[in-house]
């Protein structure tokens, strides 16, 4: 399939897990009714609230959240990206920030655990430390499907272009960036970073976001986007919960990669050698 319809669902998730999941499933029904072949959700789809409750709301990879999304994927015959939820880690007070890609038969095709955690310390004062409650993943994940090869990431990962280049060179042509970007950074950085990841990797980017001022959390920016491989924004959400759709045209992507071969021209051997020289001179 060289063309498919992708839906990105913008949520205003709060600290009521059951209500958040029900709202997400309602939007999934809406997206499927609109003809979507693929439906994606933002970071922390199931819960945004006090970090001390992350372990309480966490579940296993075969828990009720995955089961509910799998049932809907099977009901509608669509691919579903869950956005992220908190995954329980046995014998640990921390959790993983995890996403799953589900196929149209309801099977979990793969999962991804957020690699880069948002730890901020300014002038010796801790402003935010995600790693106090979340453990980092340690793998890049690409998933080859009948629609596209998806590269999985979550929110703060967006600021680390090496992750996306690795996925693109592993075959990813659609990059997924579910997020809960803050209003403070989102208003200036969200769209430029997403467009940069699309341009430099010649890939589509689907970025569902959280919107709203959360209880026990900071205000989130929203502005869910779909960006094409030329860096054009082809779909953008308004400042409310809603579903946006866009046609993903992989023949258009192939044309861009044919005319501009930047992925082929990258020279990681030189970059690695430069790092070794820099370390040797320290």
MARKOL-919207 format. One record per residue (C-alpha): x, y, z; residue in one letter. Coordinates in Angstrom, 3 decimals, always signed. Example, Ala and Ser with C-alpha at 12.3 -4.5 7.8 and 13.67 -1.06 7.14 Angstrom:
% MARKOL-919207
+----------+----------+----------+------+
!        x !        y !        z ! resn !
+----------+----------+----------+------+
!  +12.300 !   -4.500 !   +7.800 !    A !
!  +13.670 !   -1.060 !   +7.140 !    S !
+----------+----------+----------+------+
This chain:
% MARKOL-919207
+----------+----------+----------+------+
!        x !        y !        z ! resn !
+----------+----------+----------+------+
!   +0.000 !   +0.000 !   +0.000 !    X !
!   +1.607 !   +3.264 !   -1.127 !    X !
!   -1.079 !   +5.508 !   +0.396 !    X !
!   -2.997 !   +5.314 !   +3.656 !    X !
!   -4.994 !   +7.583 !   +5.917 !    X !
!   -3.434 !   +8.349 !   +9.300 !    X !
!   -5.380 !   +9.818 !  +12.200 !    X !
!   -3.693 !  +11.579 !  +15.129 !    X !
!   -5.822 !  +12.015 !  +18.252 !    X !
!   -5.227 !  +15.023 !  +20.485 !    X !
!   -6.253 !  +14.341 !  +24.098 !    X !
!   -6.752 !  +16.278 !  +27.309 !    X !
!   -5.911 !  +13.379 !  +29.625 !    X !
!   -6.181 !  +13.980 !  +33.376 !    X !
!   -5.716 !  +11.950 !  +36.555 !    X !
!   -8.684 !   +9.610 !  +35.996 !    X !
!   -7.281 !   +6.583 !  +34.170 !    X !
!  -10.613 !   +4.930 !  +33.366 !    X !
!  -12.087 !   +8.149 !  +31.948 !    X !
!   -8.969 !   +8.803 !  +29.882 !    X !
!   -9.076 !   +5.347 !  +28.291 !    X !
!  -12.793 !   +5.677 !  +27.503 !    X !
!  -12.212 !   +9.055 !  +25.842 !    X !
!   -9.339 !   +7.685 !  +23.781 !    X !
!  -11.491 !   +4.784 !  +22.574 !    X !
!  -14.264 !   +7.208 !  +21.604 !    X !
!  -11.801 !   +9.124 !  +19.416 !    X !
!  -10.535 !   +5.844 !  +17.963 !    X !
!  -14.117 !   +5.025 !  +16.911 !    X !
!  -14.397 !   +8.497 !  +15.377 !    X !
!  -11.131 !   +8.113 !  +13.472 !    X !
!  -12.140 !   +4.719 !  +12.117 !    X !
!  -15.517 !   +6.111 !  +11.016 !    X !
!  -13.622 !   +8.829 !   +9.132 !    X !
!  -11.761 !   +6.172 !   +7.156 !    X !
!   -8.445 !   +6.019 !   +9.004 !    X !
!   -6.187 !   +3.029 !   +8.393 !    X !
!   -3.883 !   +4.016 !  +11.252 !    X !
!   -4.748 !   +5.790 !  +14.521 !    X !
!   -2.206 !   +7.294 !  +16.936 !    X !
!   -2.446 !   +8.758 !  +20.449 !    X !
!   -0.217 !  +11.065 !  +22.551 !    X !
!   +2.159 !  +10.476 !  +25.431 !    X !
!   +0.538 !   +9.564 !  +28.767 !    X !
!   -2.771 !   +8.721 !  +27.130 !    X !
!   -3.951 !   +6.849 !  +30.215 !    X !
!   -2.833 !   +9.142 !  +33.043 !    X !
!   -1.468 !  +12.624 !  +33.693 !    X !
!   -1.274 !  +13.417 !  +37.363 !    X !
!   +1.043 !  +13.247 !  +40.378 !    X !
!   +4.249 !  +11.385 !  +39.597 !    X !
!   +3.930 !   +9.551 !  +42.915 !    X !
!   +0.935 !   +7.733 !  +41.382 !    X !
!   +2.756 !   +6.466 !  +38.283 !    X !
!   +3.488 !   +3.079 !  +39.879 !    X !
!   -0.117 !   +2.830 !  +41.096 !    X !
!   -1.599 !   +3.220 !  +37.593 !    X !
!   +1.101 !   +1.178 !  +35.815 !    X !
!   +0.266 !   -2.183 !  +34.294 !    X !
!   +1.897 !   -5.027 !  +32.410 !    X !
!   +2.193 !   -5.269 !  +28.640 !    X !
!   -0.738 !   -7.677 !  +28.591 !    X !
!   -2.798 !   -5.471 !  +30.906 !    X !
!   -6.249 !   -3.945 !  +30.371 !    X !
!   -5.112 !   -0.895 !  +28.371 !    X !
!   -3.429 !   -2.975 !  +25.673 !    X !
!   -6.388 !   -5.352 !  +25.666 !    X !
!   -8.896 !   -2.523 !  +25.160 !    X !
!   -6.915 !   -0.977 !  +22.314 !    X !
!   -6.384 !   -4.410 !  +20.742 !    X !
!  -10.122 !   -5.085 !  +20.784 !    X !
!  -10.788 !   -1.780 !  +19.030 !    X !
!   -8.050 !   -2.383 !  +16.446 !    X !
!   -9.601 !   -5.766 !  +15.664 !    X !
!  -13.153 !   -4.357 !  +15.618 !    X !
!  -12.263 !   -1.673 !  +13.077 !    X !
!   -9.475 !   -3.505 !  +11.215 !    X !
!   -7.008 !   -0.640 !  +11.756 !    X !
!   -3.469 !   -0.209 !  +13.030 !    X !
!   -3.339 !   +1.534 !  +16.426 !    X !
!   -0.465 !   +3.248 !  +18.173 !    X !
!   -1.454 !   +3.525 !  +21.831 !    X !
!   +0.537 !   +6.615 !  +22.642 !    X !
!   +2.269 !   +5.979 !  +25.945 !    X !
!   +1.146 !   +4.409 !  +29.199 !    X !
!   +3.045 !   +3.441 !  +32.333 !    X !
!   +4.407 !   -0.089 !  +32.315 !    X !
!   +5.000 !   -1.872 !  +35.617 !    X !
!   +8.577 !   -2.978 !  +36.392 !    X !
!   +8.687 !   -5.967 !  +38.749 !    X !
!  +10.371 !   -5.260 !  +42.092 !    X !
!  +10.846 !   -1.562 !  +41.286 !    X !
!   +9.292 !   +1.709 !  +42.406 !    X !
!   +9.867 !   +3.095 !  +38.917 !    X !
!   +7.926 !   +2.423 !  +35.715 !    X !
!   +8.622 !   +2.505 !  +32.007 !    X !
!   +6.981 !   +5.131 !  +29.781 !    X !
!   +5.894 !   +2.697 !  +27.074 !    X !
!   +4.045 !   +2.738 !  +23.763 !    X !
!   +2.710 !   -0.140 !  +21.678 !    X !
!   +1.925 !   -0.595 !  +17.996 !    X !
!   -1.038 !   -2.891 !  +17.419 !    X !
!   -1.999 !   -4.527 !  +14.126 !    X !
!   -5.503 !   -4.761 !  +12.611 !    X !
!   -5.962 !   -8.285 !  +13.980 !    X !
!   -5.368 !   -6.988 !  +17.501 !    X !
!   -1.865 !   -8.367 !  +17.834 !    X !
!   +0.867 !   -6.282 !  +19.507 !    X !
!   +3.497 !   -5.824 !  +16.798 !    X !
!   +6.110 !   -4.177 !  +19.029 !    X !
!   +6.603 !   -1.906 !  +22.023 !    X !
!   +8.943 !   +0.982 !  +22.781 !    X !
!  +10.176 !   +2.348 !  +26.109 !    X !
!  +11.082 !   +6.029 !  +26.198 !    X !
!  +14.871 !   +6.339 !  +25.974 !    X !
!  +15.500 !  +10.009 !  +26.851 !    X !
!  +14.085 !  +11.192 !  +30.169 !    X !
!  +13.306 !  +14.805 !  +30.999 !    X !
!  +15.653 !  +15.693 !  +33.869 !    X !
!  +16.235 !  +19.427 !  +34.317 !    X !
!  +18.540 !  +21.015 !  +36.882 !    X !
!  +19.224 !  +24.763 !  +36.879 !    X !
!  +21.774 !  +26.496 !  +39.103 !    X !
!  +21.978 !  +23.485 !  +41.371 !    X !
!  +18.210 !  +23.273 !  +41.843 !    X !
!  +16.224 !  +20.335 !  +40.459 !    X !
!  +13.367 !  +21.688 !  +38.354 !    X !
!  +12.072 !  +18.349 !  +37.116 !    X !
!  +13.449 !  +14.810 !  +37.246 !    X !
!  +11.448 !  +12.280 !  +35.255 !    X !
!  +14.021 !   +9.611 !  +36.109 !    X !
!  +12.927 !   +9.679 !  +39.778 !    X !
!   +9.804 !   +7.783 !  +38.754 !    X !
!  +10.534 !   +6.484 !  +35.234 !    X !
!  +13.292 !   +4.124 !  +34.096 !    X !
!  +14.781 !   +4.688 !  +30.618 !    X !
!  +14.500 !   +2.223 !  +27.777 !    X !
!  +17.645 !   +1.160 !  +25.957 !    X !
!  +16.551 !   +0.169 !  +22.444 !    X !
!  +15.553 !   +1.878 !  +19.215 !    X !
!  +12.468 !   +0.325 !  +17.643 !    X !
!  +11.307 !   +0.238 !  +14.041 !    X !
!   +8.278 !   -1.792 !  +12.981 !    X !
!   +7.771 !   -2.998 !   +9.413 !    X !
!   +4.062 !   -3.229 !   +8.532 !    X !
!   +1.861 !   -3.448 !   +5.450 !    X !
!   +1.347 !   +0.323 !   +5.691 !    X !
!   +4.869 !   +1.634 !   +6.351 !    X !
!   +7.941 !   +1.103 !   +8.477 !    X !
!   +7.285 !   +3.028 !  +11.661 !    X !
!   +9.990 !   +4.484 !  +13.910 !    X !
!   +8.873 !   +4.781 !  +17.540 !    X !
!   +9.780 !   +7.576 !  +19.947 !    X !
!   +8.196 !   +9.554 !  +22.791 !    X !
!   +8.204 !  +13.313 !  +23.525 !    X !
!  +11.640 !  +14.393 !  +24.872 !    X !
!  +13.267 !  +11.967 !  +22.406 !    X !
!  +12.434 !  +14.608 !  +19.783 !    X !
!  +15.426 !  +16.701 !  +20.891 !    X !
!  +17.918 !  +13.934 !  +20.011 !    X !
!  +18.230 !  +13.719 !  +16.217 !    X !
!  +20.597 !  +10.742 !  +16.318 !    X !
!  +17.733 !   +8.509 !  +17.427 !    X !
!  +15.689 !   +9.403 !  +14.344 !    X !
!  +18.617 !   +9.073 !  +11.952 !    X !
!  +19.265 !   +5.600 !  +13.351 !    X !
!  +15.637 !   +4.654 !  +12.741 !    X !
!  +15.601 !   +6.139 !   +9.231 !    X !
!  +18.735 !   +4.245 !   +8.299 !    X !
!  +17.022 !   +1.110 !   +9.616 !    X !
!  +14.211 !   +1.671 !   +7.122 !    X !
!  +11.728 !   +3.869 !   +8.985 !    X !
!   +9.712 !   +6.118 !   +6.665 !    X !
!   +7.049 !   +7.242 !   +9.169 !    X !
!   +8.249 !   +8.586 !  +12.524 !    X !
!   +5.869 !   +8.608 !  +15.488 !    X !
!   +6.282 !  +11.245 !  +18.210 !    X !
!   +3.514 !  +11.028 !  +20.832 !    X !
!   +4.086 !  +13.861 !  +23.289 !    X !
!   +2.969 !  +15.953 !  +26.237 !    X !
!   +5.106 !  +18.991 !  +25.390 !    X !
!   +4.843 !  +21.829 !  +27.874 !    X !
!   +3.360 !  +25.145 !  +26.806 !    X !
!   +6.631 !  +26.881 !  +27.758 !    X !
!   +8.791 !  +24.925 !  +25.279 !    X !
!   +6.104 !  +23.838 !  +22.859 !    X !
!   +5.167 !  +27.300 !  +21.644 !    X !
!   +8.696 !  +27.840 !  +20.306 !    X !
!  +10.210 !  +24.397 !  +19.722 !    X !
!   +7.506 !  +21.829 !  +18.929 !    X !
!   +6.822 !  +22.564 !  +15.262 !    X !
!  +10.417 !  +23.477 !  +14.255 !    X !
!  +11.791 !  +20.271 !  +15.778 !    X !
!   +9.162 !  +18.082 !  +14.133 !    X !
!   +9.712 !  +19.680 !  +10.748 !    X !
!  +13.477 !  +19.277 !  +11.144 !    X !
!  +13.132 !  +15.551 !  +11.938 !    X !
!  +10.959 !  +15.153 !   +8.821 !    X !
!  +13.332 !  +17.064 !   +6.534 !    X !
!  +16.608 !  +15.553 !   +7.702 !    X !
!  +15.260 !  +11.993 !   +7.583 !    X !
!  +12.999 !  +12.451 !   +4.552 !    X !
!  +10.169 !  +10.842 !   +6.466 !    X !
!   +6.596 !  +11.548 !   +7.454 !    X !
!   +6.189 !  +12.565 !  +11.090 !    X !
!   +2.982 !  +11.894 !  +13.010 !    X !
!   +2.973 !  +13.713 !  +16.354 !    X !
!   -0.150 !  +13.433 !  +18.556 !    X !
!   -0.040 !  +15.789 !  +21.527 !    X !
!   -1.681 !  +16.429 !  +24.863 !    X !
!   -3.614 !  +19.678 !  +25.216 !    X !
!   -4.748 !  +21.491 !  +28.349 !    X !
!   -3.777 !  +22.681 !  +31.810 !    X !
!   -3.488 !  +19.516 !  +33.870 !    X !
!   -4.092 !  +18.879 !  +37.577 !    X !
!   -0.736 !  +18.250 !  +39.294 !    X !
!   +1.018 !  +18.866 !  +35.978 !    X !
!   +2.078 !  +21.717 !  +33.754 !    X !
!   +0.019 !  +23.142 !  +30.912 !    X !
!   +0.536 !  +21.179 !  +27.698 !    X !
!   +0.852 !  +22.698 !  +24.260 !    X !
!   -1.150 !  +20.413 !  +21.976 !    X !
!   -0.941 !  +21.383 !  +18.298 !    X !
!   -0.889 !  +17.785 !  +17.094 !    X !
!   +0.864 !  +17.732 !  +13.720 !    X !
!   +1.421 !  +15.578 !  +10.671 !    X !
!   +4.454 !  +16.658 !   +8.628 !    X !
!   +5.449 !  +15.417 !   +5.186 !    X !
!   +9.025 !  +14.503 !   +4.121 !    X !
!   +9.560 !  +17.974 !   +2.620 !    X !
!   +8.811 !  +19.560 !   +5.997 !    X !
!   +5.323 !  +20.790 !   +5.143 !    X !
!   +2.693 !  +20.647 !   +7.883 !    X !
!   -0.178 !  +18.806 !   +6.213 !    X !
!   -2.479 !  +18.562 !   +9.227 !    X !
!   -2.672 !  +20.452 !  +12.533 !    X !
!   -5.060 !  +20.240 !  +15.475 !    X !
!   -6.800 !  +23.181 !  +17.074 !    X !
!   -6.606 !  +23.926 !  +20.800 !    X !
!   -9.048 !  +21.235 !  +21.885 !    X !
!   -9.474 !  +17.480 !  +21.924 !    X !
!   -9.949 !  +16.322 !  +18.365 !    X !
!   -8.911 !  +13.921 !  +15.602 !    X !
!   -6.896 !  +15.179 !  +12.643 !    X !
!   -6.258 !  +13.089 !   +9.536 !    X !
!   -3.776 !  +13.147 !   +6.697 !    X !
!   -2.971 !  +10.997 !   +3.692 !    X !
!   +0.468 !   +9.393 !   +3.944 !    X !
!   +1.773 !   +8.996 !   +0.384 !    X !
!   +4.869 !   +6.800 !   +0.324 !    X !
!   +5.339 !   +7.301 !   -3.419 !    X !
!   +5.820 !  +11.018 !   -2.664 !    X !
!   +8.360 !  +10.057 !   -0.009 !    X !
!  +10.180 !   +7.789 !   -2.479 !    X !
!  +10.382 !  +10.654 !   -4.979 !    X !
!  +11.957 !  +12.938 !   -2.361 !    X !
!  +14.473 !  +10.324 !   -1.303 !    X !
!  +15.315 !   +9.675 !   -4.953 !    X !
!  +15.966 !  +13.372 !   -5.676 !    X !
!  +17.806 !  +14.182 !   -2.427 !    X !
!  +19.970 !  +11.328 !   -1.200 !    X !
!  +20.996 !  +12.727 !   +2.179 !    X !
!  +20.396 !   +9.418 !   +3.965 !    X !
!  +22.850 !   +7.778 !   +1.568 !    X !
!  +25.407 !  +10.575 !   +1.974 !    X !
!  +25.578 !  +10.413 !   +5.774 !    X !
!  +29.001 !   +9.259 !   +7.021 !    X !
!  +28.612 !   +7.870 !  +10.547 !    X !
!  +32.147 !   +6.435 !  +10.404 !    X !
!  +33.512 !   +9.990 !  +10.285 !    X !
!  +31.298 !  +11.144 !  +13.159 !    X !
!  +32.385 !   +8.216 !  +15.323 !    X !
!  +36.041 !   +8.844 !  +14.477 !    X !
!  +35.634 !  +12.518 !  +15.361 !    X !
!  +34.185 !  +11.550 !  +18.754 !    X !
!  +37.173 !   +9.330 !  +19.418 !    X !
!  +39.581 !  +12.137 !  +18.531 !    X !
!  +37.723 !  +14.555 !  +20.814 !    X !
!  +37.768 !  +12.130 !  +23.718 !    X !
!  +41.447 !  +11.436 !  +23.139 !    X !
!  +42.298 !  +15.124 !  +23.401 !    X !
!  +40.526 !  +15.662 !  +26.704 !    X !
+----------+----------+----------+------+
